[in-house]
Amino acid sequence: MLSQNNNALGIIFPNSYDNTVPELVTERTMASIPFAGRYRMVDFMLSSMSNCGITNVSIVVRKNYHSLMDHLGTGREWDMARRHGGLNIVPPFAEKGVRIYSGRVEALASILGFLEHQKERYVVMCDANIAVNFDFNALLAAHQASGADVTVAYQKTEIPEGRKDDNYTLTIDGDGRVTELLLNDYRPGIQNLDLNIYVLERETLIRLVKDATSRGLIYFERDILAHNVNILNVQAMEYTGYVAHICDMKSYFDENMKLLDEKNLDALFPKNSPVYTKIRDDNPTRYVSGSKVSNSLLADGCTIEGTVENCVLFRGVKIKKGAVVRNCVLMQDTVVEKDVEMEYVVTDKNVKITAGKKLSGTASFPVYVQKNHMV
C-alpha cells in the first residue's frame, strides 16, 4: 500500500441506496452486499482510498450495520488499523441528540464535531453502490488545479435501467464547470451520470453543512449543489474506467456475470491497484473427478462434484454430484445437493438447495433465494 496522504480524509455512506435492492439488504447495508466472488461492495471504495494513501476514513452508518462491522473489523486488511486516523465506523445515536439520518446533510451534521477536529485540508465523499477502482489522487489533483469549491466525478453512459428514478446527471460547460444538476433525468442516450464521488475542502464542507442544517435541508446534491450551482464553483472530472452499478436485483446479477469476461475482470482488478477484503483463509477450490466447470468465476473454499457453467461462486460453495448449475450467482456457503438443476438463480449466504430440485429464472428476472433458507 502507498504512504499515508495527510491532506485528505474519506467519508463513505453505506446505506444511501439500500432501497434499490431491498431483497439483499434485509440484514445488511448496500456496502456489505457480497460481490465478485469474495468481496463486499465497500471493499472497492475503501481499497481505492487506501491505494491513494487516504487512511483516515469514516463510515457513517444508518441501520443494519452489524454485517458491515463484522466484515471491516479494525480495518487491518485495508491498512487502516492505526492509532491516529484509520477506520472510524459511526453508528446512529453515537452522540446525544443524534437521530437516524435521512440524507447526506443530516449524516454529515452528525459528525460535524469530528470534522472540526481533523487536520486534513480536503474531504472525499462517496457511496457504496458502485464497484469501481477509483484514483482519488487524480480527483484531488484536478480539484486543486481548478480552484473549485466542489469537484464531482462523472461517467459518460446511459442511465442504468434500475436507476431511472434515482440518479443525478450533469450539464457541463466548455471549461468543465457544472451549470446544471438534474434529478431523475428522463432523456435517452448517453448522459453525464453523477457517480456520487465528491471532493471539497473540509472547512467548505463544514460551512455548507451548518448552513444547510440551519435551514432544515437534508440532501447534499439536491439541496446544496443543485440550488447553488451558479454560486459555487462546481467542477466535473470524467471517469473513463470500469464501473459496475448495483441498482436492483437484475443489475446485481448482470454485473456479477459481466466479470466472466476477462477484459472486465482485469479492468476492475488492475494489478497496480489491488482490491482488499476480509481474509477467510479457506482451502483452494477442489474439483472432484468427474466435475465439469466452464466460463465461471470461483472463489476459494469451493467443492465441485457436478457441472458448473457461466457462474459466479463465492467462498465455500458446494456443488454435489449430478447437480447442474448454469448462469447462477451463488453466495458464500451455498450448498447444492445431488441432481439439482439450476439456471438464472441468485442465492444469498448459507442457502441449501435440496436434492432433485429444479429452479429456473430468466436473464431478465433471476430467481432469488433469501439468506439461510432451504429450498
C-alpha positions as CSV (number, residue, x, y, z in Angstrom):
1,M,0.0,0.0,0.0
2,L,1.0,3.6,-0.5
3,S,2.2,6.0,2.1
4,Q,-0.3,8.0,4.1
5,N,-2.0,11.0,2.5
6,N,-2.1,13.6,5.2
7,N,-4.0,16.0,3.1
8,A,-7.4,14.2,2.7
9,L,-9.8,12.2,4.7
10,G,-12.6,10.0,3.4
11,I,-16.3,9.6,4.2
12,I,-18.4,6.7,2.9
13,F,-22.2,6.5,3.2
14,P,-23.0,2.7,3.2
15,N,-26.8,3.0,3.3
16,S,-27.6,5.6,0.6
17,Y,-29.0,3.1,-1.9
18,D,-30.5,0.4,0.3
19,N,-33.9,1.0,-1.1
20,T,-32.9,-0.1,-4.6
21,V,-32.1,-3.7,-3.6
22,P,-34.5,-4.5,-0.8
23,E,-34.0,-8.2,-1.2
24,L,-30.3,-8.0,-0.4
25,V,-30.4,-5.5,2.5
26,T,-32.9,-7.0,4.9
27,E,-29.9,-7.8,7.2
28,R,-27.1,-5.8,5.7
29,T,-26.2,-2.4,4.1
30,M,-25.6,-1.8,0.5
31,A,-21.9,-1.5,1.4
32,S,-21.8,-5.1,2.7
33,I,-23.5,-6.8,-0.2
34,P,-21.2,-9.6,-1.5
35,F,-19.9,-9.1,-5.0
36,A,-17.5,-10.7,-7.5
37,G,-16.9,-13.9,-5.6
38,R,-15.1,-12.8,-2.5
39,Y,-15.6,-9.1,-2.0
40,R,-18.2,-6.7,-0.5
41,M,-19.3,-3.5,-2.2
42,V,-17.5,-1.3,0.4
43,D,-14.2,-3.0,-0.4
44,F,-13.9,-1.1,-3.7
45,M,-14.1,2.4,-2.4
46,L,-12.2,1.6,0.8
47,S,-9.4,-0.1,-1.2
48,S,-9.3,2.9,-3.7
49,M,-8.8,5.3,-0.8
50,S,-6.1,3.1,0.8
51,N,-4.2,2.7,-2.5
52,C,-4.2,6.6,-2.7
53,G,-2.9,6.9,0.8
54,I,-6.2,8.1,2.4
55,T,-6.2,6.2,5.7
56,N,-8.4,8.4,7.8
57,V,-11.9,7.1,6.7
58,S,-15.2,7.4,8.4
59,I,-18.2,5.2,7.5
60,V,-21.4,6.9,8.6
61,V,-23.9,4.0,9.0
62,R,-27.7,4.3,9.4
63,K,-29.1,0.8,10.1
64,N,-28.4,-2.9,9.5
65,Y,-24.7,-2.3,10.0
66,H,-23.7,-5.4,12.1
67,S,-22.7,-7.3,9.0
68,L,-20.6,-4.4,7.8
69,M,-18.9,-4.0,11.2
70,D,-18.1,-7.8,11.2
71,H,-16.6,-7.5,7.7
72,L,-14.5,-4.4,8.4
73,G,-13.3,-5.2,11.9
74,T,-10.4,-2.9,12.8
75,G,-9.6,-2.2,9.1
76,R,-6.4,-4.2,9.2
77,E,-6.9,-5.6,5.7
78,W,-7.0,-2.1,4.3
79,D,-4.1,-0.8,6.4
80,M,-6.4,1.3,8.5
81,A,-5.8,-0.2,11.9
82,R,-4.0,2.9,13.1
83,R,-3.6,4.8,16.4
84,H,-4.2,8.1,14.6
85,G,-6.9,8.3,11.9
86,G,-7.6,4.8,10.5
87,L,-11.1,3.4,10.1
88,N,-13.9,5.0,12.0
89,I,-17.4,3.5,11.9
90,V,-20.0,6.0,13.1
91,P,-23.3,4.3,14.2
92,P,-26.5,6.3,14.7
93,F,-27.2,7.5,18.2
94,A,-23.4,7.8,18.8
95,E,-23.9,11.2,20.3
96,K,-26.6,12.8,22.3
97,G,-29.4,14.2,20.2
98,V,-28.3,12.3,17.0
99,R,-31.1,10.6,15.2
100,I,-31.1,8.2,12.2
101,Y,-30.4,10.4,9.2
102,S,-32.4,10.7,6.0
103,G,-30.0,12.4,3.7
104,R,-26.3,13.1,3.4
105,V,-26.6,16.6,5.0
106,E,-28.1,15.0,8.2
107,A,-25.4,12.3,8.2
108,L,-22.6,14.9,7.9
109,A,-24.3,17.1,10.6
110,S,-24.0,14.1,13.0
111,I,-20.2,14.1,12.6
112,L,-19.5,17.9,12.5
113,G,-17.7,17.8,15.8
114,F,-15.4,15.1,14.4
115,L,-14.8,17.0,11.2
116,E,-13.9,20.2,13.1
117,H,-11.2,18.4,15.0
118,Q,-9.5,16.9,11.9
119,K,-6.3,18.3,10.4
120,E,-6.7,17.2,6.7
121,R,-7.5,20.0,4.3
122,Y,-9.7,18.0,1.9
123,V,-12.6,15.6,2.3
124,V,-13.5,12.9,-0.3
125,M,-17.1,11.6,-0.1
126,C,-18.7,8.6,-1.8
127,D,-21.4,6.0,-1.6
128,A,-21.0,2.2,-1.9
129,N,-23.5,1.4,-4.7
130,I,-20.8,1.1,-7.4
131,A,-17.8,-1.2,-7.8
132,V,-15.0,0.8,-9.2
133,N,-11.2,1.1,-8.9
134,F,-11.0,4.8,-8.5
135,D,-8.0,7.1,-8.4
136,F,-8.7,9.6,-5.7
137,N,-5.3,11.3,-6.2
138,A,-6.3,12.2,-9.7
139,L,-9.6,13.7,-8.4
140,L,-7.7,15.7,-5.7
141,A,-5.2,16.9,-8.3
142,A,-8.0,18.1,-10.6
143,H,-9.7,19.8,-7.8
144,Q,-6.6,21.7,-6.7
145,A,-5.7,22.7,-10.3
146,S,-9.2,24.1,-11.0
147,G,-9.6,26.0,-7.7
148,A,-13.1,24.7,-7.5
149,D,-15.3,24.7,-4.4
150,V,-16.5,21.2,-5.2
151,T,-15.3,18.7,-7.7
152,V,-17.6,15.8,-8.8
153,A,-16.7,12.6,-10.7
154,Y,-19.0,11.5,-13.5
155,Q,-19.3,8.9,-16.2
156,K,-20.5,9.3,-19.8
157,T,-23.0,6.5,-20.0
158,E,-26.7,5.7,-20.5
159,I,-28.6,5.8,-17.2
160,P,-28.8,2.2,-15.8
161,E,-32.3,0.8,-16.1
162,G,-32.6,0.3,-12.3
163,R,-31.6,4.0,-11.6
164,K,-34.3,5.7,-13.7
165,D,-35.8,7.1,-10.5
166,D,-32.7,7.7,-8.5
167,N,-30.0,9.5,-10.5
168,Y,-28.3,12.8,-11.0
169,T,-26.9,14.0,-14.3
170,L,-24.7,17.0,-15.0
171,T,-24.7,19.7,-17.6
172,I,-21.1,20.8,-18.1
173,D,-19.8,23.9,-20.0
174,G,-16.6,24.1,-22.1
175,D,-14.5,24.9,-19.0
176,G,-15.6,21.8,-17.1
177,R,-17.9,23.7,-14.8
178,V,-21.2,22.2,-13.8
179,T,-24.0,24.5,-14.8
180,E,-26.9,22.2,-14.0
181,L,-27.6,19.2,-11.8
182,L,-30.7,17.3,-12.8
183,L,-32.5,14.8,-10.7
184,N,-34.1,11.7,-12.4
185,D,-33.1,12.7,-15.9
186,Y,-35.6,11.1,-18.3
187,R,-33.6,11.7,-21.5
188,P,-32.5,8.7,-23.5
189,G,-28.9,8.1,-24.7
190,I,-25.5,8.9,-23.2
191,Q,-25.6,11.3,-20.2
192,N,-23.1,12.7,-17.8
193,L,-24.1,10.5,-14.8
194,D,-23.0,11.7,-11.4
195,L,-21.0,8.9,-9.6
196,N,-21.7,10.5,-6.2
197,I,-18.0,10.9,-5.6
198,Y,-17.0,14.4,-4.4
199,V,-14.0,16.3,-3.1
200,L,-14.0,19.7,-1.4
201,E,-12.1,21.5,1.4
202,R,-13.0,20.4,4.9
203,E,-13.7,23.9,6.0
204,T,-16.0,24.4,3.0
205,L,-17.9,21.3,3.8
206,I,-18.4,22.3,7.4
207,R,-19.7,25.7,6.4
208,L,-22.1,24.2,3.8
209,V,-23.5,21.6,6.2
210,K,-24.0,24.2,9.0
211,D,-25.8,26.5,6.6
212,A,-28.0,23.7,5.2
213,T,-28.8,22.3,8.7
214,S,-29.9,25.7,9.9
215,R,-32.4,25.9,7.1
216,G,-33.7,22.3,7.6
217,L,-32.2,20.9,4.4
218,I,-31.4,17.2,4.1
219,Y,-29.8,16.3,0.7
220,F,-26.3,17.3,-0.4
221,E,-26.9,17.1,-4.2
222,R,-30.4,18.4,-4.4
223,D,-30.4,21.0,-1.6
224,I,-26.8,22.2,-1.7
225,L,-25.2,21.6,-5.1
226,A,-28.2,21.9,-7.4
227,H,-29.6,25.0,-5.7
228,N,-26.2,26.8,-5.5
229,V,-24.7,25.7,-8.8
230,N,-24.5,29.3,-10.0
231,I,-22.9,30.4,-6.8
232,L,-20.5,27.6,-6.1
233,N,-17.7,26.7,-8.5
234,V,-18.6,23.0,-9.1
235,Q,-16.2,21.4,-11.5
236,A,-16.6,17.9,-13.1
237,M,-14.0,15.2,-13.8
238,E,-14.8,12.5,-16.2
239,Y,-14.1,8.9,-15.1
240,T,-13.4,6.6,-18.0
241,G,-12.6,3.4,-16.2
242,Y,-14.8,0.3,-15.5
243,V,-17.9,0.9,-13.3
244,A,-20.4,-1.7,-12.1
245,H,-23.7,-0.1,-11.0
246,I,-25.8,-2.0,-8.5
247,C,-29.3,-0.6,-8.5
248,D,-31.6,-3.6,-8.5
249,M,-31.6,-7.4,-8.4
250,K,-31.2,-7.7,-12.2
251,S,-28.2,-5.3,-12.3
252,Y,-26.6,-7.2,-9.4
253,F,-26.9,-10.4,-11.4
254,D,-25.7,-8.8,-14.6
255,E,-22.7,-7.0,-13.1
256,N,-21.5,-10.2,-11.5
257,M,-21.9,-12.1,-14.8
258,K,-20.0,-9.4,-16.7
259,L,-16.9,-10.3,-14.7
260,L,-16.8,-13.7,-16.5
261,D,-15.4,-11.6,-19.4
262,E,-11.7,-11.4,-18.6
263,K,-11.5,-7.9,-20.1
264,N,-14.0,-6.6,-17.5
265,L,-12.3,-8.5,-14.7
266,D,-8.9,-7.0,-15.5
267,A,-10.4,-3.5,-15.7
268,L,-12.0,-3.8,-12.2
269,F,-9.0,-5.5,-10.6
270,P,-5.8,-4.0,-12.2
271,K,-2.6,-5.4,-10.9
272,N,-1.2,-2.0,-9.8
273,S,-4.3,-1.2,-7.7
274,P,-5.4,-4.2,-5.7
275,V,-8.8,-4.6,-4.0
276,Y,-8.5,-5.7,-0.4
277,T,-11.1,-7.7,1.6
278,K,-11.5,-9.7,4.8
279,I,-9.4,-12.8,4.8
280,R,-11.1,-16.1,5.4
281,D,-8.1,-18.5,4.9
282,D,-10.1,-21.2,3.0
283,N,-8.5,-24.1,1.2
284,P,-8.2,-23.8,-2.6
285,T,-11.2,-24.9,-4.6
286,R,-11.4,-28.6,-5.0
287,Y,-12.5,-30.2,-8.3
288,V,-13.6,-33.8,-7.8
289,S,-13.1,-36.3,-10.5
290,G,-16.0,-36.1,-13.0
291,S,-16.8,-32.5,-12.3
292,K,-17.2,-30.0,-15.2
293,V,-16.6,-26.3,-15.0
294,S,-16.6,-23.8,-17.8
295,N,-16.5,-20.0,-18.1
296,S,-17.0,-19.5,-14.4
297,L,-15.5,-17.4,-11.6
298,L,-14.9,-19.4,-8.4
299,A,-13.6,-18.2,-5.1
300,D,-11.6,-20.2,-2.7
301,G,-13.1,-23.0,-0.5
302,C,-15.5,-24.4,-3.1
303,T,-16.0,-28.1,-3.7
304,I,-17.2,-29.0,-7.2
305,E,-18.6,-32.5,-7.9
306,G,-21.2,-31.6,-10.5
307,T,-21.4,-29.3,-13.6
308,V,-21.0,-25.5,-13.4
309,E,-21.4,-23.3,-16.5
310,N,-21.3,-19.5,-16.7
311,C,-21.5,-18.9,-12.9
312,V,-20.0,-16.8,-10.1
313,L,-19.5,-18.9,-7.0
314,F,-18.5,-17.3,-3.7
315,R,-16.4,-18.8,-1.0
316,G,-17.3,-22.2,0.4
317,V,-20.0,-23.1,-2.2
318,K,-20.6,-26.9,-2.6
319,I,-22.0,-28.4,-5.8
320,K,-22.8,-32.1,-5.3
321,K,-22.6,-34.9,-7.8
322,G,-25.2,-34.8,-10.6
323,A,-26.1,-31.2,-10.0
324,V,-26.1,-28.9,-13.0
325,V,-25.7,-25.2,-12.3
326,R,-25.9,-22.7,-15.2
327,N,-25.9,-18.8,-15.3
328,C,-26.1,-18.5,-11.5
329,V,-24.6,-16.3,-8.7
330,L,-24.2,-18.3,-5.6
331,M,-23.1,-16.5,-2.4
332,Q,-20.9,-17.8,0.4
333,D,-21.5,-21.4,1.7
334,T,-24.4,-22.2,-0.6
335,V,-24.9,-26.0,-0.8
336,V,-26.4,-27.5,-4.0
337,E,-27.4,-31.1,-3.3
338,K,-27.4,-34.1,-5.8
339,D,-29.2,-34.0,-9.1
340,V,-30.3,-30.3,-8.7
341,E,-30.9,-28.3,-11.9
342,M,-30.5,-24.5,-11.5
343,E,-30.4,-21.7,-14.1
344,Y,-30.6,-17.9,-13.6
345,V,-30.7,-18.1,-9.8
346,V,-29.1,-15.9,-7.2
347,T,-28.7,-17.4,-3.7
348,D,-27.8,-15.5,-0.6
349,K,-25.4,-16.8,2.1
350,N,-25.9,-20.2,3.7
351,V,-28.6,-21.4,1.3
352,K,-29.3,-25.1,0.8
353,I,-30.9,-26.4,-2.3
354,T,-32.1,-30.0,-1.5
355,A,-31.7,-33.0,-3.8
356,G,-33.6,-33.2,-7.0
357,K,-35.0,-29.7,-7.1
358,K,-35.3,-27.6,-10.3
359,L,-35.0,-23.8,-10.1
360,S,-35.2,-21.7,-13.1
361,G,-35.4,-17.9,-13.7
362,T,-34.6,-15.9,-16.8
363,A,-31.9,-13.5,-17.8
364,S,-34.3,-10.6,-17.2
365,F,-35.8,-11.9,-14.0
366,P,-33.3,-14.1,-12.0
367,V,-34.8,-16.1,-9.1
368,Y,-33.6,-15.0,-5.6
369,V,-33.3,-17.3,-2.6
370,Q,-33.0,-15.5,0.8
371,K,-30.2,-15.9,3.3
372,N,-30.2,-19.1,5.5
373,H,-33.2,-20.6,3.6
374,M,-33.6,-24.2,2.4
375,V,-35.4,-25.0,-0.8
